Amino acid sequence: MAVDLRGFYLKLGQFFAARAEFVPEPICRHLSLLHDRVPPMPAQQARSVIEQELGGIPLEEVFEWIDFEEPLGSASIAQVHKAKLRQPAKRRRRDFLSGEVFNWTLSAKAQRRDDCSWRVGTGQEVVLSQSPTPKSGLGQPAVTDRTASDASEGTDASGSGRDRLAEIREDLARVASSRDGPKDGIVAVKVQYPDALHTMMTDLTSIRRWAGFLQKTEIKFDMLSAVDELSKQVVLEFDFRREARVMDAVAENLKGLRKRLEIPRSVPGLVTKRLLVMNFIDGDQITRLAHRTRGLSQRKKKAAAKRIMERVAEAFGTMMLETGLFQADAHPGNILVMKGARIGLIDYGQSKQLPEAERLAFAALLLELGRERADVRPAAVTRCLADLGLRFEREDNQALMTKMAFGMFDTRTSHRVDPFSPDSPIKSLGISHFPPDVFFVLRVMQLLRGLAGGLGVDFSAARQWAPLARRALRRAGRNPA
């Protein structure tokens, strides 16, 4: 049904597929297909969209090949294809696209087998302005004209199209000579579905009515604020120029983790509102690793799962606590495991810049939740929740507020809170206001808990992130308790 309805219903299915701690495993496994295996648009339509975004420039002028036959992934708003950029120094092939699209993809696939090991560069290619350093977060970035040009607005391939092609060739020449560019020119090409935004916003209007009903009848939680914030983020998700800016900023911010983490970089000149070309990451989806662990003992499998989960958590903790700029869509389809258990983190359409006050309040809360349970101070937890911006109908039960905080902002499966349960602390306390900026923090925490449950790992993000939280508070001139 989610596939037929598409739009926001696909996103709901993706969310529940990542909640293995309470959704039955067979359902999770089936819903996980929504992460990257939604039926894609036809090859000819995808080609048409790409050429339109390039201002009418034929694909053979930019790419040696694109694999339209088998997309790398297809989800709620876009699909992604593996491709190879045309190398400026190489002589142009005369037989490129000599037949139908289907025949071209077959020959591309044959080429691809000869180039099976790619590395991802880490160069900052998209220009950020009004931001002193990458670590200051997204701010209000501007993009160079080439990166920001929206070719879909009817660019003429015969006139300005020639100028655009010259600019693209200049950019590709720089990329080819840069150590930060895609290895051997191998890239991922993200293409937006036509009319997807209209479908999504129509769905969100219906979801808002449903959320208002649940808020009044079933869940004492400020669901309308959450849906409104999600709607704002969904609109931003449809601008791939913004996604490229965020992705490149995050890659720069996390370059200290590059031995354990890989973030793609955008290819300058090949980013428009509906097209994003980026470095290709070669890895397997985090919940599809059975072929890698086959033959290992249970002890080694558990050790591998724990190591992978810790690296995923390290990436998200660093994003949220160091700079506040983070990828806010932590479902398994966006987390890849590479050789050596390195983690590839993709898809920055849903991202968030956490304001300074909320970032520091979150850090203080994590330090409280990371204590041994007997040492946790309910009064301090209550104060941290207030500093974070949460407001309750009842504020006379600090023990219950502490239980709710563990369920919302830590990942231990033993502390999971079911909002529909009759004895849920959310129902007992009633959340009258939940700050919109913190909604995506909550979303990441819940997805990380579900991911840990799916891997069979019970771990505490609060404990793992305690050093990051202390450092964030000290840098702000605060003394961690």
C-alpha positions in Angstrom: 0.0 0.0 0.0 2.8 2.4 0.8 4.3 1.8 -2.6 1.0 2.5 -4.3 0.4 5.7 -2.3 4.0 6.8 -2.4 4.7 10.3 -1.0 4.8 10.6 2.8 3.4 7.1 3.3 6.7 5.7 2.0 8.5 7.7 4.7 6.2 6.3 7.4 7.0 2.8 6.2 10.8 3.6 6.3 10.5 4.8 9.9 8.6 1.7 11.1 11.0 -0.6 9.2 13.8 0.8 11.4 12.0 0.2 14.7 13.0 -3.5 15.2 12.7 -3.1 19.0 8.9 -3.2 18.8 7.9 -4.0 15.2 8.0 -7.8 14.4 11.1 -8.9 12.5 9.2 -10.2 9.4 7.4 -6.9 9.0 10.6 -4.9 9.5 12.3 -7.1 6.8 9.4 -6.5 4.3 9.1 -2.7 5.1 12.9 -2.4 4.7 12.4 -2.6 0.9 11.0 0.9 1.2 14.4 2.2 2.1 15.9 1.8 -1.4 13.8 -0.6 -3.5 10.7 1.4 -4.4 9.8 0.8 -8.1 11.8 3.5 -10.0 10.8 5.7 -12.8 11.5 4.3 -16.3 15.0 4.7 -17.7 13.9 7.0 -20.5 12.1 9.3 -18.1 15.2 9.4 -15.7 17.4 10.3 -18.7 15.0 13.0 -19.7 15.0 14.5 -16.2 18.8 14.5 -16.0 19.2 16.2 -19.4 16.6 18.8 -18.5 18.5 19.6 -15.3 21.7 19.9 -17.4 20.1 22.5 -19.6 19.5 20.2 -22.5 23.1 19.0 -22.7 23.3 15.4 -23.9 24.3 12.9 -21.3 27.3 11.7 -23.4 28.9 15.1 -23.0 29.1 14.7 -19.2 29.1 10.9 -18.5 30.8 8.0 -20.1 28.0 5.8 -18.9 25.0 5.7 -16.5 23.5 2.5 -15.3 19.8 3.0 -15.8 19.1 -0.7 -15.8 19.6 -1.2 -12.1 19.4 1.9 -9.8 21.5 2.0 -6.7 18.4 2.9 -4.8 14.9 4.3 -5.2 12.9 5.8 -2.4 10.3 8.4 -1.6 11.4 11.5 -3.6 14.3 10.3 -5.8 16.3 7.5 -7.3 20.1 7.1 -7.6 22.1 5.7 -10.4 25.8 4.7 -10.6 27.7 6.5 -13.4 31.1 7.4 -14.6 32.1 11.0 -15.4 33.6 11.7 -18.8 37.3 12.2 -18.3 38.5 15.4 -20.0 41.8 14.0 -21.1 40.3 10.9 -22.7 39.2 10.8 -26.3 35.4 10.7 -26.8 33.8 7.4 -27.7 32.0 7.6 -31.0 29.6 4.8 -30.3 28.3 6.3 -27.0 24.5 5.9 -26.9 24.5 4.5 -30.4 21.5 2.2 -29.6 18.6 2.3 -27.3 18.9 3.2 -23.6 18.6 -0.4 -22.6 21.5 -1.4 -24.8 23.6 1.4 -23.5 23.1 0.4 -19.9 24.1 -3.2 -20.7 27.4 -2.0 -22.1 27.8 0.3 -19.1 27.4 -2.6 -16.8 30.1 -4.5 -18.6 32.4 -1.5 -18.1 31.5 -1.3 -14.5 32.7 -4.8 -13.8 36.2 -3.7 -14.7 36.2 -0.9 -12.2 34.9 -2.6 -9.1 36.8 -0.8 -6.2 36.2 2.9 -5.8 37.3 5.2 -3.0 35.5 8.4 -2.1 37.3 11.7 -2.0 36.8 14.2 0.8 37.2 17.6 -0.9 35.1 20.7 0.0 33.7 21.7 -3.4 30.5 23.6 -2.7 31.1 27.1 -1.4 29.6 28.1 1.9 29.3 31.8 2.7 28.1 33.8 5.8 29.7 31.1 7.9 33.2 31.8 9.4 34.2 28.1 9.4 32.6 24.8 8.5 32.3 24.0 12.2 29.9 26.9 12.7 27.2 24.9 10.9 25.0 25.6 7.9 24.1 29.3 8.6 22.7 30.9 5.5 25.0 29.4 2.9 25.1 30.7 -0.7 26.3 28.6 -3.6 28.4 29.6 -6.6 26.5 30.3 -9.7 27.5 27.1 -11.4 26.5 25.0 -8.4 23.2 26.8 -7.8 22.1 27.2 -11.4 18.7 25.6 -11.8 18.9 24.3 -15.3 15.3 23.0 -15.0 14.1 26.6 -15.6 14.2 26.1 -19.4 17.9 26.6 -20.2 18.5 26.7 -23.9 21.0 24.0 -25.0 22.0 25.9 -28.1 23.0 29.2 -26.4 23.6 29.4 -22.7 23.7 25.6 -22.8 27.0 25.8 -24.6 28.3 28.1 -21.9 27.1 25.7 -19.2 28.8 22.8 -20.9 32.1 24.7 -21.0 31.7 25.5 -17.3 30.9 21.8 -16.5 34.0 20.7 -18.4 36.1 23.2 -16.5 34.7 21.8 -13.2 35.2 18.2 -14.3 38.8 18.9 -15.2 39.4 20.3 -11.8 37.7 17.3 -10.2 39.7 14.9 -12.2 43.0 16.4 -11.1 41.9 16.7 -7.4 42.7 14.0 -4.9 39.3 14.8 -3.3 37.4 14.0 -6.4 35.6 10.7 -7.2 38.0 7.9 -7.7 38.2 6.9 -11.4 35.3 9.3 -12.0 32.7 7.0 -10.5 29.8 8.9 -9.0 26.2 8.5 -7.8 23.5 10.5 -9.7 20.5 11.4 -7.6 17.4 12.3 -9.7 14.2 13.7 -8.3 10.8 12.3 -9.3 8.6 14.7 -11.2 5.6 15.9 -9.2 6.8 14.3 -6.0 6.6 17.5 -4.0 2.9 17.9 -4.7 2.2 14.4 -3.7 4.2 14.7 -0.5 2.5 18.0 0.6 -0.9 16.6 -0.1 -0.1 13.6 2.2 1.2 15.9 4.9 -2.0 17.8 5.0 -3.9 14.5 5.6 -1.2 13.5 8.2 -1.7 16.7 10.1 -5.4 16.1 10.5 -4.6 12.6 11.8 -2.0 13.9 14.2 -4.4 16.4 15.6 -6.9 13.7 16.2 -4.3 11.5 18.0 -3.1 14.4 20.1 -6.6 14.9 21.4 -7.6 11.3 21.9 -4.6 8.9 22.2 -1.2 10.5 22.8 -0.7 13.5 25.1 2.1 14.8 22.9 2.5 18.0 20.9 2.2 16.1 17.6 1.1 19.1 15.5 4.4 20.9 16.2 6.2 17.8 15.1 4.2 17.4 11.9 4.6 21.2 11.1 8.4 20.9 11.6 8.5 17.8 9.4 6.6 19.6 6.7 9.1 22.5 6.7 12.0 20.0 6.4 10.3 18.0 3.6 10.0 21.2 1.5 13.7 21.8 2.0 14.4 18.2 1.1 13.3 18.8 -2.5 16.1 21.3 -3.0 19.2 19.3 -3.8 21.3 22.4 -3.8 20.7 22.7 -0.1 21.4 19.0 0.4 24.7 19.4 -1.4 25.7 22.3 0.9 24.8 20.4 4.0 26.5 17.2 2.8 29.7 19.0 2.0 29.7 20.9 5.3 29.1 17.7 7.3 31.9 16.0 5.4 34.3 18.8 6.3 33.2 18.9 9.9 33.7 15.1 10.3 36.9 14.8 8.3 38.7 13.9 11.6 36.7 10.6 11.5 37.6 9.7 8.0 39.4 6.5 9.0 36.1 5.2 10.3 33.5 7.2 8.4 32.9 8.3 4.8 30.7 11.2 3.7 30.1 11.8 0.0 31.0 15.1 -1.6 29.1 16.8 -4.3 30.6 17.3 -7.8 30.7 21.0 -8.6 28.8 22.1 -11.7 26.5 19.1 -11.5 24.1 20.2 -8.7 20.7 21.7 -9.5 17.5 21.8 -7.6 16.5 18.4 -8.8 19.8 16.8 -9.7 22.7 15.9 -7.4 25.9 14.2 -8.6 28.2 13.1 -5.8 31.1 10.7 -5.0 30.0 7.1 -5.0 30.3 5.1 -1.7 30.8 1.4 -2.2 29.1 -0.4 0.8 26.2 -2.6 1.9 23.1 -1.4 3.7 23.7 -1.9 7.4 20.8 -4.4 7.8 21.9 -6.5 4.8 25.3 -7.9 6.0 24.4 -11.6 6.2 26.8 -12.5 3.3 29.6 -10.7 5.1 29.2 -12.4 8.5 28.4 -15.9 7.1 30.7 -18.4 8.7 31.6 -16.3 11.7 31.0 -17.5 15.2 28.2 -15.9 17.2 30.8 -14.1 19.4 32.5 -12.6 16.4 29.1 -11.6 14.9 28.2 -9.8 18.1 31.5 -8.1 18.2 31.2 -6.9 14.6 27.6 -5.6 15.2 28.8 -3.7 18.3 31.7 -2.2 16.5 29.5 -1.1 13.6 26.8 0.4 15.9 29.4 2.3 17.9 30.8 3.9 14.7 27.3 4.9 13.5 26.6 6.4 16.9 29.9 8.2 16.9 29.0 9.9 13.7 25.6 11.1 14.9 26.9 12.1 18.3 29.7 14.2 16.8 27.3 15.9 14.4 24.8 16.8 17.0 27.1 17.8 19.9 30.1 19.3 18.0 28.5 21.5 15.5 24.7 20.9 15.8 24.5 20.3 12.0 23.3 16.7 11.5 21.8 14.2 9.1 18.3 13.7 10.5 17.2 10.6 8.6 19.1 7.7 10.2 17.1 4.8 8.8 19.2 1.8 7.6 18.9 2.7 3.9 21.1 5.7 4.6 23.8 3.8 6.5 26.3 1.7 4.5 29.0 -0.6 5.8 32.2 -0.5 3.8 35.4 -2.6 3.9 37.1 -2.6 7.3 33.8 -1.8 9.0 34.0 1.8 7.9 30.6 3.6 7.8 29.2 5.4 4.8 26.5 8.0 5.7 24.4 9.2 2.8 21.3 11.3 2.0 21.3 14.7 3.6 17.9 15.9 2.3 16.5 15.8 5.9 19.1 17.6 8.0 18.9 20.0 10.8 21.0 22.8 12.4 20.4 22.6 16.1 20.6 26.0 17.8 23.3 26.6 20.3 21.0 26.7 23.4 19.3 23.4 22.5 22.7 21.7 21.6 24.1 22.6 25.0 20.9 21.6 26.9 21.0 18.3 25.0 24.6 17.8 26.1 23.7 18.4 29.7 20.8 16.0 29.6 23.0 13.3 28.1 25.5 13.6 31.0 22.7 13.0 33.4 21.3 10.0 31.5 24.7 8.5 31.1 25.2 8.1 34.8 24.6 4.8 36.6 20.9 4.5 37.2 21.3 4.8 40.9 23.2 8.0 40.5 20.8 9.7 38.1 19.4 12.9 39.6 15.7 13.4 38.7 15.8 17.1 39.6 18.7 17.7 37.2 17.0 15.7 34.5 13.8 17.8 34.9 15.8 21.0 34.7 17.6 19.8 31.5 14.2 19.0 29.9 13.0 22.5 30.7 16.2 24.0 29.3 15.7 21.9 26.1 12.2 23.5 25.8 9.8 20.7 26.7 6.7 21.8 28.6 4.3 19.4 30.4 0.7 19.5 31.6 2.0 18.0 34.9 5.4 18.8 36.4 5.0 17.3 39.9 6.6 13.9 39.2 10.3 14.1 38.5 10.8 10.3 38.6 8.2 9.9 35.8 9.9 12.7 33.8 13.2 10.9 34.2 11.7 7.7 32.9 10.3 9.5 29.9 13.7 11.2 29.3 15.4 7.8 29.2 12.8 6.6 26.7 13.2 9.6 24.4 16.8 10.6 24.6 18.8 7.4 25.2 19.0 4.2 23.1 18.9 1.4 25.7 16.1 -1.0 24.7 15.3 -1.6 28.3 14.2 2.1 28.6 11.9 2.2 25.6 8.7 4.1 26.2 5.5 3.1 24.3 3.4 6.3 23.9 0.2 4.1 23.4 0.6 2.1 26.6 -1.9 3.0 29.3 0.9 3.5 31.8 3.1 5.5 29.5 4.8 8.5 31.2 3.9 10.5 28.1 0.2 9.9 28.8 0.6 10.6 32.5 2.6 13.8 32.1 1.2 15.2 28.9 3.7 17.0 26.7 2.0 20.4 25.9 4.9 21.7 23.9 7.8 19.9 22.2 10.3 22.3 20.6 10.4 21.8 16.8 14.2 22.0 16.7 14.5 19.1 19.0 12.0 16.9 17.1 14.7 15.6 14.7 17.0 14.9 17.7 14.2 12.7 19.1 13.8 11.1 15.7 17.5 10.2 15.4 17.5 8.7 18.9 14.5 6.5 18.1 16.0 5.4 14.8 19.3 4.6 16.5 17.5 2.5 19.1 15.7 0.6 16.4 18.9 0.1 14.5 20.6 -1.3 17.6 17.7 -3.6 18.2 17.9 -4.9 14.7 21.6 -5.6 15.1 21.0 -7.3 18.5 23.1 -4.6 20.3 21.9 -3.0 23.5 23.9 0.1 24.1 23.6 3.5 25.6 24.2 6.5 23.3 24.2 8.8 26.4 27.1 6.9 27.8 29.0 6.7 24.6 28.5 10.4 23.9 29.4 11.6 27.4 32.9 12.7 26.4 31.5 14.7 23.5 28.9 16.3 25.8 31.5 17.3 28.3 33.7 18.8 25.6 30.8 20.8 24.1 29.9 22.2 27.5 33.5 23.1 28.3 34.0 24.9 25.0 30.9 27.0 25.8 32.5 27.9 29.2 30.2 25.7 31.2 31.4 23.3 33.9 29.9 19.8 33.4 28.3 18.5 36.6 
